[in-house]
Amino acid sequence: MVDGFTKKYEVTKLVYYEIFDSITNAIVREKQIKAGSRKRKLQLIQSSNPSFKDIYNEL
């Protein structure tokens, strides 16, 4: 639809997401995740989706 992050980094699968009741809490969590190391991000994904399966259709 719009060129941006997904095109630049060739993102094709959704492998992790979290749901929040508040946009403020979602932004705080996003900043926490972004501040972490790549290793920690991979551990977070693998804890709920060890095969890195595309979970978009499960939304």
N, CA, C, O and CB atoms as a CASP TS submission, in Angstrom:
PFRMAT TS
TARGET T0000
AUTHOR 0000-0000-0000
METHOD Language model
MODEL 1
PARENT N/A
ATOM      1  N   MET     1       0.825  -1.187   0.000  1.00  0.00           N
ATOM      2  CA  MET     1       0.000   0.000   0.000  1.00  0.00           C
ATOM      3  C   MET     1       0.874   1.257   0.000  1.00  0.00           C
ATOM      4  O   MET     1       0.804   2.072  -0.920  1.00  0.00           O
ATOM      5  CB  MET     1      -0.941  -0.005   1.208  1.00  0.00           C
ATOM      6  N   VAL     2       1.683   1.400   1.027  1.00  0.00           N
ATOM      7  CA  VAL     2       2.562   2.558   1.124  1.00  0.00           C
ATOM      8  C   VAL     2       3.975   2.052   1.377  1.00  0.00           C
ATOM      9  O   VAL     2       4.209   1.251   2.281  1.00  0.00           O
ATOM     10  CB  VAL     2       2.099   3.539   2.255  1.00  0.00           C
ATOM     11  N   ASP     3       4.907   2.529   0.570  1.00  0.00           N
ATOM     12  CA  ASP     3       6.296   2.127   0.786  1.00  0.00           C
ATOM     13  C   ASP     3       6.753   2.595   2.160  1.00  0.00           C
ATOM     14  O   ASP     3       6.439   3.708   2.581  1.00  0.00           O
ATOM     15  CB  ASP     3       7.218   2.701  -0.319  1.00  0.00           C
ATOM     16  N   GLY     4       7.475   1.767   2.835  1.00  0.00           N
ATOM     17  CA  GLY     4       7.946   2.123   4.171  1.00  0.00           C
ATOM     18  C   GLY     4       8.769   1.003   4.759  1.00  0.00           C
ATOM     19  O   GLY     4       9.524   0.340   4.048  1.00  0.00           O
ATOM     20  N   PHE     5       8.630   0.789   6.049  1.00  0.00           N
ATOM     21  CA  PHE     5       9.425  -0.190   6.781  1.00  0.00           C
ATOM     22  C   PHE     5       9.342  -1.585   6.162  1.00  0.00           C
ATOM     23  O   PHE     5      10.365  -2.233   5.945  1.00  0.00           O
ATOM     24  CB  PHE     5       8.974  -0.243   8.226  1.00  0.00           C
ATOM     25  N   THR     6       8.119  -2.045   5.878  1.00  0.00           N
ATOM     26  CA  THR     6       7.964  -3.419   5.385  1.00  0.00           C
ATOM     27  C   THR     6       8.621  -3.620   4.029  1.00  0.00           C
ATOM     28  O   THR     6       9.162  -4.693   3.762  1.00  0.00           O
ATOM     29  CB  THR     6       6.493  -3.779   5.294  1.00  0.00           C
ATOM     30  N   LYS     7       8.585  -2.619   3.177  1.00  0.00           N
ATOM     31  CA  LYS     7       9.246  -2.745   1.879  1.00  0.00           C
ATOM     32  C   LYS     7      10.763  -2.664   2.038  1.00  0.00           C
ATOM     33  O   LYS     7      11.501  -3.457   1.453  1.00  0.00           O
ATOM     34  CB  LYS     7       8.753  -1.652   0.914  1.00  0.00           C
ATOM     35  N   LYS     8      11.212  -1.709   2.827  1.00  0.00           N
ATOM     36  CA  LYS     8      12.648  -1.507   3.021  1.00  0.00           C
ATOM     37  C   LYS     8      13.324  -2.762   3.572  1.00  0.00           C
ATOM     38  O   LYS     8      14.413  -3.128   3.132  1.00  0.00           O
ATOM     39  CB  LYS     8      12.892  -0.329   3.964  1.00  0.00           C
ATOM     40  N   TYR     9      12.671  -3.424   4.543  1.00  0.00           N
ATOM     41  CA  TYR     9      13.259  -4.584   5.192  1.00  0.00           C
ATOM     42  C   TYR     9      12.672  -5.909   4.706  1.00  0.00           C
ATOM     43  O   TYR     9      12.953  -6.964   5.276  1.00  0.00           O
ATOM     44  CB  TYR     9      13.081  -4.471   6.674  1.00  0.00           C
ATOM     45  N   GLU    10      11.859  -5.849   3.653  1.00  0.00           N
ATOM     46  CA  GLU    10      11.261  -7.045   3.034  1.00  0.00           C
ATOM     47  C   GLU    10      10.527  -7.910   4.066  1.00  0.00           C
ATOM     48  O   GLU    10      10.693  -9.129   4.099  1.00  0.00           O
ATOM     49  CB  GLU    10      12.350  -7.882   2.336  1.00  0.00           C
ATOM     50  N   VAL    11       9.726  -7.270   4.895  1.00  0.00           N
ATOM     51  CA  VAL    11       8.942  -7.977   5.903  1.00  0.00           C
ATOM     52  C   VAL    11       7.759  -8.653   5.215  1.00  0.00           C
ATOM     53  O   VAL    11       6.990  -8.001   4.510  1.00  0.00           O
ATOM     54  CB  VAL    11       8.457  -7.005   7.026  1.00  0.00           C
ATOM     55  N   THR    12       7.618  -9.956   5.422  1.00  0.00           N
ATOM     56  CA  THR    12       6.537 -10.691   4.762  1.00  0.00           C
ATOM     57  C   THR    12       5.683 -11.506   5.728  1.00  0.00           C
ATOM     58  O   THR    12       4.647 -12.040   5.332  1.00  0.00           O
ATOM     59  CB  THR    12       7.112 -11.604   3.716  1.00  0.00           C
ATOM     60  N   LYS    13       6.107 -11.612   7.007  1.00  0.00           N
ATOM     61  CA  LYS    13       5.357 -12.424   7.963  1.00  0.00           C
ATOM     62  C   LYS    13       5.175 -11.676   9.276  1.00  0.00           C
ATOM     63  O   LYS    13       6.030 -10.895   9.695  1.00  0.00           O
ATOM     64  CB  LYS    13       6.068 -13.762   8.209  1.00  0.00           C
ATOM     65  N   LEU    14       4.042 -11.935   9.909  1.00  0.00           N
ATOM     66  CA  LEU    14       3.803 -11.475  11.272  1.00  0.00           C
ATOM     67  C   LEU    14       4.121 -12.656  12.178  1.00  0.00           C
ATOM     68  O   LEU    14       3.473 -13.699  12.086  1.00  0.00           O
ATOM     69  CB  LEU    14       2.315 -10.952  11.477  1.00  0.00           C
ATOM     70  N   VAL    15       5.104 -12.504  13.048  1.00  0.00           N
ATOM     71  CA  VAL    15       5.502 -13.612  13.915  1.00  0.00           C
ATOM     72  C   VAL    15       5.271 -13.335  15.394  1.00  0.00           C
ATOM     73  O   VAL    15       5.412 -14.232  16.225  1.00  0.00           O
ATOM     74  CB  VAL    15       6.947 -13.932  13.693  1.00  0.00           C
ATOM     75  N   TYR    16       4.910 -12.074  15.733  1.00  0.00           N
ATOM     76  CA  TYR    16       4.694 -11.730  17.138  1.00  0.00           C
ATOM     77  C   TYR    16       3.836 -10.478  17.232  1.00  0.00           C
ATOM     78  O   TYR    16       3.987  -9.552  16.434  1.00  0.00           O
ATOM     79  CB  TYR    16       6.041 -11.523  17.871  1.00  0.00           C
ATOM     80  N   TYR    17       2.946 -10.453  18.199  1.00  0.00           N
ATOM     81  CA  TYR    17       2.191  -9.235  18.488  1.00  0.00           C
ATOM     82  C   TYR    17       1.678  -9.293  19.916  1.00  0.00           C
ATOM     83  O   TYR    17       1.593 -10.362  20.521  1.00  0.00           O
ATOM     84  CB  TYR    17       1.016  -9.055  17.492  1.00  0.00           C
ATOM     85  N   GLU    18       1.343  -8.141  20.436  1.00  0.00           N
ATOM     86  CA  GLU    18       0.732  -8.022  21.757  1.00  0.00           C
ATOM     87  C   GLU    18      -0.478  -7.108  21.612  1.00  0.00           C
ATOM     88  O   GLU    18      -0.499  -6.224  20.757  1.00  0.00           O
ATOM     89  CB  GLU    18       1.753  -7.465  22.828  1.00  0.00           C
ATOM     90  N   ILE    19      -1.479  -7.327  22.449  1.00  0.00           N
ATOM     91  CA  ILE    19      -2.702  -6.524  22.427  1.00  0.00           C
ATOM     92  C   ILE    19      -2.765  -5.689  23.703  1.00  0.00           C
ATOM     93  O   ILE    19      -2.472  -6.179  24.794  1.00  0.00           O
ATOM     94  CB  ILE    19      -3.971  -7.429  22.290  1.00  0.00           C
ATOM     95  N   PHE    20      -3.152  -4.421  23.553  1.00  0.00           N
ATOM     96  CA  PHE    20      -3.257  -3.504  24.680  1.00  0.00           C
ATOM     97  C   PHE    20      -4.594  -2.785  24.638  1.00  0.00           C
ATOM     98  O   PHE    20      -5.159  -2.567  23.566  1.00  0.00           O
ATOM     99  CB  PHE    20      -2.098  -2.491  24.674  1.00  0.00           C
ATOM    100  N   ASP    21      -5.094  -2.419  25.809  1.00  0.00           N
ATOM    101  CA  ASP    21      -6.327  -1.643  25.921  1.00  0.00           C
ATOM    102  C   ASP    21      -6.070  -0.155  25.730  1.00  0.00           C
ATOM    103  O   ASP    21      -6.994   0.617  25.471  1.00  0.00           O
ATOM    104  CB  ASP    21      -6.982  -1.887  27.272  1.00  0.00           C
ATOM    105  N   SER    22      -4.823   0.234  25.858  1.00  0.00           N
ATOM    106  CA  SER    22      -4.477   1.650  25.825  1.00  0.00           C
ATOM    107  C   SER    22      -3.319   1.888  24.850  1.00  0.00           C
ATOM    108  O   SER    22      -2.332   1.152  24.863  1.00  0.00           O
ATOM    109  CB  SER    22      -4.107   2.151  27.240  1.00  0.00           C
ATOM    110  N   ILE    23      -3.442   2.904  24.019  1.00  0.00           N
ATOM    111  CA  ILE    23      -2.364   3.248  23.097  1.00  0.00           C
ATOM    112  C   ILE    23      -1.118   3.653  23.868  1.00  0.00           C
ATOM    113  O   ILE    23       0.000   3.395  23.424  1.00  0.00           O
ATOM    114  CB  ILE    23      -2.798   4.378  22.152  1.00  0.00           C
ATOM    115  N   THR    24      -1.303   4.282  25.012  1.00  0.00           N
ATOM    116  CA  THR    24      -0.162   4.697  25.834  1.00  0.00           C
ATOM    117  C   THR    24       0.640   3.481  26.291  1.00  0.00           C
ATOM    118  O   THR    24       1.868   3.474  26.202  1.00  0.00           O
ATOM    119  CB  THR    24      -0.641   5.509  27.058  1.00  0.00           C
ATOM    120  N   ASN    25      -0.049   2.462  26.774  1.00  0.00           N
ATOM    121  CA  ASN    25       0.634   1.236  27.209  1.00  0.00           C
ATOM    122  C   ASN    25       1.309   0.535  26.031  1.00  0.00           C
ATOM    123  O   ASN    25       2.397  -0.020  26.183  1.00  0.00           O
ATOM    124  CB  ASN    25      -0.362   0.279  27.889  1.00  0.00           C
ATOM    125  N   ALA    26       0.679   0.556  24.871  1.00  0.00           N
ATOM    126  CA  ALA    26       1.263  -0.057  23.679  1.00  0.00           C
ATOM    127  C   ALA    26       2.554   0.658  23.282  1.00  0.00           C
ATOM    128  O   ALA    26       3.537   0.007  22.927  1.00  0.00           O
ATOM    129  CB  ALA    26       0.258  -0.030  22.512  1.00  0.00           C
ATOM    130  N   ILE    27       2.558   1.958  23.338  1.00  0.00           N
ATOM    131  CA  ILE    27       3.751   2.731  22.973  1.00  0.00           C
ATOM    132  C   ILE    27       4.882   2.484  23.967  1.00  0.00           C
ATOM    133  O   ILE    27       6.040   2.339  23.576  1.00  0.00           O
ATOM    134  CB  ILE    27       3.421   4.237  22.910  1.00  0.00           C
ATOM    135  N   VAL    28       4.541   2.436  25.253  1.00  0.00           N
ATOM    136  CA  VAL    28       5.554   2.145  26.272  1.00  0.00           C
ATOM    137  C   VAL    28       6.179   0.780  26.008  1.00  0.00           C
ATOM    138  O   VAL    28       7.398   0.624  26.066  1.00  0.00           O
ATOM    139  CB  VAL    28       4.936   2.191  27.695  1.00  0.00           C
ATOM    140  N   ARG    29       5.329  -0.211  25.717  1.00  0.00           N
ATOM    141  CA  ARG    29       5.843  -1.569  25.450  1.00  0.00           C
ATOM    142  C   ARG    29       6.683  -1.601  24.183  1.00  0.00           C
ATOM    143  O   ARG    29       7.723  -2.259  24.153  1.00  0.00           O
ATOM    144  CB  ARG    29       4.684  -2.572  25.329  1.00  0.00           C
ATOM    145  N   GLU    30       6.257  -0.909  23.142  1.00  0.00           N
ATOM    146  CA  GLU    30       7.026  -0.868  21.903  1.00  0.00           C
ATOM    147  C   GLU    30       8.422  -0.297  22.160  1.00  0.00           C
ATOM    148  O   GLU    30       9.411  -0.810  21.638  1.00  0.00           O
ATOM    149  CB  GLU    30       6.290  -0.031  20.837  1.00  0.00           C
ATOM    150  N   LYS    31       8.497   0.750  22.953  1.00  0.00           N
ATOM    151  CA  LYS    31       9.799   1.355  23.274  1.00  0.00           C
ATOM    152  C   LYS    31      10.667   0.394  24.078  1.00  0.00           C
ATOM    153  O   LYS    31      11.882   0.347  23.887  1.00  0.00           O
ATOM    154  CB  LYS    31       9.606   2.665  24.057  1.00  0.00           C
ATOM    155  N   GLN    32      10.047  -0.377  24.983  1.00  0.00           N
ATOM    156  CA  GLN    32      10.800  -1.374  25.748  1.00  0.00           C
ATOM    157  C   GLN    32      11.406  -2.410  24.816  1.00  0.00           C
ATOM    158  O   GLN    32      12.584  -2.750  24.928  1.00  0.00           O
ATOM    159  CB  GLN    32       9.896  -2.058  26.789  1.00  0.00           C
ATOM    160  N   ILE    33      10.588  -2.906  23.896  1.00  0.00           N
ATOM    161  CA  ILE    33      11.064  -3.931  22.969  1.00  0.00           C
ATOM    162  C   ILE    33      12.151  -3.378  22.064  1.00  0.00           C
ATOM    163  O   ILE    33      13.181  -4.023  21.867  1.00  0.00           O
ATOM    164  CB  ILE    33       9.906  -4.476  22.129  1.00  0.00           C
ATOM    165  N   LYS    34      11.935  -2.195  21.513  1.00  0.00           N
ATOM    166  CA  LYS    34      12.928  -1.589  20.614  1.00  0.00           C
ATOM    167  C   LYS    34      14.258  -1.338  21.312  1.00  0.00           C
ATOM    168  O   LYS    34      15.310  -1.392  20.675  1.00  0.00           O
ATOM    169  CB  LYS    34      12.394  -0.280  20.051  1.00  0.00           C
ATOM    170  N   ALA    35      14.223  -1.064  22.618  1.00  0.00           N
ATOM    171  CA  ALA    35      15.450  -0.786  23.363  1.00  0.00           C
ATOM    172  C   ALA    35      16.243  -2.059  23.659  1.00  0.00           C
ATOM    173  O   ALA    35      17.418  -1.984  24.017  1.00  0.00           O
ATOM    174  CB  ALA    35      15.119  -0.071  24.665  1.00  0.00           C
ATOM    175  N   GLY    36      15.620  -3.210  23.515  1.00  0.00           N
ATOM    176  CA  GLY    36      16.281  -4.470  23.819  1.00  0.00           C
ATOM    177  C   GLY    36      17.204  -4.922  22.707  1.00  0.00           C
ATOM    178  O   GLY    36      17.163  -4.401  21.592  1.00  0.00           O
ATOM    179  N   SER    37      18.021  -5.881  23.022  1.00  0.00           N
ATOM    180  CA  SER    37      18.949  -6.442  22.045  1.00  0.00           C
ATOM    181  C   SER    37      18.211  -7.350  21.059  1.00  0.00           C
ATOM    182  O   SER    37      17.091  -7.789  21.318  1.00  0.00           O
ATOM    183  CB  SER    37      20.070  -7.224  22.755  1.00  0.00           C
ATOM    184  N   ARG    38      18.847  -7.616  19.948  1.00  0.00           N
ATOM    185  CA  ARG    38      18.270  -8.535  18.956  1.00  0.00           C
ATOM    186  C   ARG    38      18.069  -9.909  19.582  1.00  0.00           C
ATOM    187  O   ARG    38      17.064 -10.573  19.329  1.00  0.00           O
ATOM    188  CB  ARG    38      19.180  -8.640  17.699  1.00  0.00           C
ATOM    189  N   LYS    39      19.024 -10.331  20.395  1.00  0.00           N
ATOM    190  CA  LYS    39      18.920 -11.637  21.063  1.00  0.00           C
ATOM    191  C   LYS    39      17.665 -11.699  21.921  1.00  0.00           C
ATOM    192  O   LYS    39      16.942 -12.696  21.895  1.00  0.00           O
ATOM    193  CB  LYS    39      20.168 -11.909  21.930  1.00  0.00           C
ATOM    194  N   ARG    40      17.399 -10.639  22.684  1.00  0.00           N
ATOM    195  CA  ARG    40      16.219 -10.599  23.553  1.00  0.00           C
ATOM    196  C   ARG    40      14.934 -10.606  22.729  1.00  0.00           C
ATOM    197  O   ARG    40      13.951 -11.237  23.117  1.00  0.00           O
ATOM    198  CB  ARG    40      16.258  -9.357  24.457  1.00  0.00           C
ATOM    199  N   LYS    41      14.938  -9.906  21.591  1.00  0.00           N
ATOM    200  CA  LYS    41      13.758  -9.880  20.719  1.00  0.00           C
ATOM    201  C   LYS    41      13.488 -11.266  20.143  1.00  0.00           C
ATOM    202  O   LYS    41      12.338 -11.699  20.067  1.00  0.00           O
ATOM    203  CB  LYS    41      13.946  -8.857  19.578  1.00  0.00           C
ATOM    204  N   LEU    42      14.541 -11.953  19.743  1.00  0.00           N
ATOM    205  CA  LEU    42      14.374 -13.308  19.215  1.00  0.00           C
ATOM    206  C   LEU    42      13.844 -14.250  20.294  1.00  0.00           C
ATOM    207  O   LEU    42      12.999 -15.101  20.016  1.00  0.00           O
ATOM    208  CB  LEU    42      15.707 -13.838  18.658  1.00  0.00           C
ATOM    209  N   GLN    43      14.334 -14.100  21.514  1.00  0.00           N
ATOM    210  CA  GLN    43      13.838 -14.922  22.630  1.00  0.00           C
ATOM    211  C   GLN    43      12.354 -14.660  22.884  1.00  0.00           C
ATOM    212  O   GLN    43      11.594 -15.586  23.163  1.00  0.00           O
ATOM    213  CB  GLN    43      14.650 -14.640  23.914  1.00  0.00           C
ATOM    214  N   LEU    44      11.954 -13.410  22.786  1.00  0.00           N
ATOM    215  CA  LEU    44      10.553 -13.041  22.987  1.00  0.00           C
ATOM    216  C   LEU    44       9.663 -13.720  21.939  1.00  0.00           C
ATOM    217  O   LEU    44       8.618 -14.275  22.276  1.00  0.00           O
ATOM    218  CB  LEU    44      10.384 -11.504  22.923  1.00  0.00           C
ATOM    219  N   ILE    45      10.075 -13.674  20.682  1.00  0.00           N
ATOM    220  CA  ILE    45       9.312 -14.322  19.611  1.00  0.00           C
ATOM    221  C   ILE    45       9.284 -15.825  19.820  1.00  0.00           C
ATOM    222  O   ILE    45       8.224 -16.446  19.744  1.00  0.00           O
ATOM    223  CB  ILE    45       9.911 -13.989  18.234  1.00  0.00           C
ATOM    224  N   GLN    46      10.445 -16.411  20.083  1.00  0.00           N
ATOM    225  CA  GLN    46      10.533 -17.862  20.222  1.00  0.00           C
ATOM    226  C   GLN    46       9.752 -18.393  21.416  1.00  0.00           C
ATOM    227  O   GLN    46       9.365 -19.561  21.425  1.00  0.00           O
ATOM    228  CB  GLN    46      11.973 -18.275  20.343  1.00  0.00           C
ATOM    229  N   SER    47       9.514 -17.560  22.420  1.00  0.00           N
ATOM    230  CA  SER    47       8.749 -18.018  23.579  1.00  0.00           C
ATOM    231  C   SER    47       7.293 -18.306  23.231  1.00  0.00           C
ATOM    232  O   SER    47       6.657 -19.139  23.877  1.00  0.00           O
ATOM    233  CB  SER    47       8.815 -16.984  24.685  1.00  0.00           C
ATOM    234  N   SER    48       6.761 -17.630  22.221  1.00  0.00           N
ATOM    235  CA  SER    48       5.363 -17.862  21.840  1.00  0.00           C
ATOM    236  C   SER    48       5.208 -18.448  20.446  1.00  0.00           C
ATOM    237  O   SER    48       4.144 -18.972  20.114  1.00  0.00           O
ATOM    238  CB  SER    48       4.595 -16.576  21.921  1.00  0.00           C
ATOM    239  N   ASN    49       6.242 -18.370  19.630  1.00  0.00           N
ATOM    240  CA  ASN    49       6.155 -18.844  18.248  1.00  0.00           C
ATOM    241  C   ASN    49       7.520 -19.403  17.824  1.00  0.00           C
ATOM    242  O   ASN    49       8.206 -18.797  17.001  1.00  0.00           O
ATOM    243  CB  ASN    49       5.701 -17.691  17.286  1.00  0.00           C
ATOM    244  N   PRO    50       7.914 -20.549  18.378  1.00  0.00           N
ATOM    245  CA  PRO    50       9.262 -21.076  18.143  1.00  0.00           C
ATOM    246  C   PRO    50       9.581 -21.397  16.680  1.00  0.00           C
ATOM    247  O   PRO    50      10.750 -21.420  16.295  1.00  0.00           O
ATOM    248  CB  PRO    50       9.449 -22.307  18.955  1.00  0.00           C
ATOM    249  N   SER    51       8.566 -21.642  15.874  1.00  0.00           N
ATOM    250  CA  SER    51       8.821 -21.966  14.461  1.00  0.00           C
ATOM    251  C   SER    51       8.742 -20.733  13.558  1.00  0.00           C
ATOM    252  O   SER    51       8.872 -20.848  12.339  1.00  0.00           O
ATOM    253  CB  SER    51       7.822 -23.016  13.979  1.00  0.00           C
ATOM    254  N   PHE    52       8.530 -19.565  14.146  1.00  0.00           N
ATOM    255  CA  PHE    52       8.411 -18.302  13.385  1.00  0.00           C
ATOM    256  C   PHE    52       7.339 -18.411  12.299  1.00  0.00           C
ATOM    257  O   PHE    52       7.499 -17.887  11.197  1.00  0.00           O
ATOM    258  CB  PHE    52       9.771 -17.925  12.744  1.00  0.00           C
ATOM    259  N   LYS    53       6.243 -19.105  12.632  1.00  0.00           N
ATOM    260  CA  LYS    53       5.119 -19.273  11.718  1.00  0.00           C
ATOM    261  C   LYS    53       4.409 -17.939  11.518  1.00  0.00           C
ATOM    262  O   LYS    53       4.307 -17.147  12.455  1.00  0.00           O
ATOM    263  CB  LYS    53       4.135 -20.337  12.250  1.00  0.00           C
ATOM    264  N   ASP    54       3.919 -17.683  10.313  1.00  0.00           N
ATOM    265  CA  ASP    54       3.161 -16.470  10.033  1.00  0.00           C
ATOM    266  C   ASP    54       1.808 -16.575  10.754  1.00  0.00           C
ATOM    267  O   ASP    54       1.011 -17.465  10.459  1.00  0.00           O
ATOM    268  CB  ASP    54       2.971 -16.264   8.483  1.00  0.00           C
ATOM    269  N   ILE    55       1.558 -15.664  11.695  1.00  0.00           N
ATOM    270  CA  ILE    55       0.343 -15.727  12.510  1.00  0.00           C
ATOM    271  C   ILE    55      -0.672 -14.647  12.137  1.00  0.00           C
ATOM    272  O   ILE    55      -1.619 -14.406  12.886  1.00  0.00           O
ATOM    273  CB  ILE    55       0.701 -15.601  13.977  1.00  0.00           C
ATOM    274  N   TYR    56      -0.490 -14.011  11.013  1.00  0.00           N
ATOM    275  CA  TYR    56      -1.396 -12.938  10.594  1.00  0.00           C
ATOM    276  C   TYR    56      -2.847 -13.405  10.555  1.00  0.00           C
ATOM    277  O   TYR    56      -3.736 -12.695  11.024  1.00  0.00           O
ATOM    278  CB  TYR    56      -0.989 -12.409   9.224  1.00  0.00           C
ATOM    279  N   ASN    57      -3.095 -14.588  10.005  1.00  0.00           N
ATOM    280  CA  ASN    57      -4.477 -15.072   9.855  1.00  0.00           C
ATOM    281  C   ASN    57      -5.114 -15.476  11.182  1.00  0.00           C
ATOM    282  O   ASN    57      -6.310 -15.764  11.227  1.00  0.00           O
ATOM    283  CB  ASN    57      -4.507 -16.253   8.906  1.00  0.00           C
ATOM    284  N   GLU    58      -4.344 -15.503  12.247  1.00  0.00           N
ATOM    285  CA  GLU    58      -4.881 -15.840  13.568  1.00  0.00           C
ATOM    286  C   GLU    58      -5.434 -14.616  14.297  1.00  0.00           C
ATOM    287  O   GLU    58      -6.016 -14.750  15.373  1.00  0.00           O
ATOM    288  CB  GLU    58      -3.803 -16.496  14.416  1.00  0.00           C
ATOM    289  N   LEU    59      -5.259 -13.445  13.729  1.00  0.00           N
ATOM    290  CA  LEU    59      -5.771 -12.216  14.376  1.00  0.00           C
ATOM    291  C   LEU    59      -7.276 -12.197  14.400  1.00  0.00           C
ATOM    292  O   LEU    59      -7.874 -11.246  14.903  1.00  0.00           O
ATOM    293  CB  LEU    59      -5.258 -10.967  13.658  1.00  0.00           C
TER
END
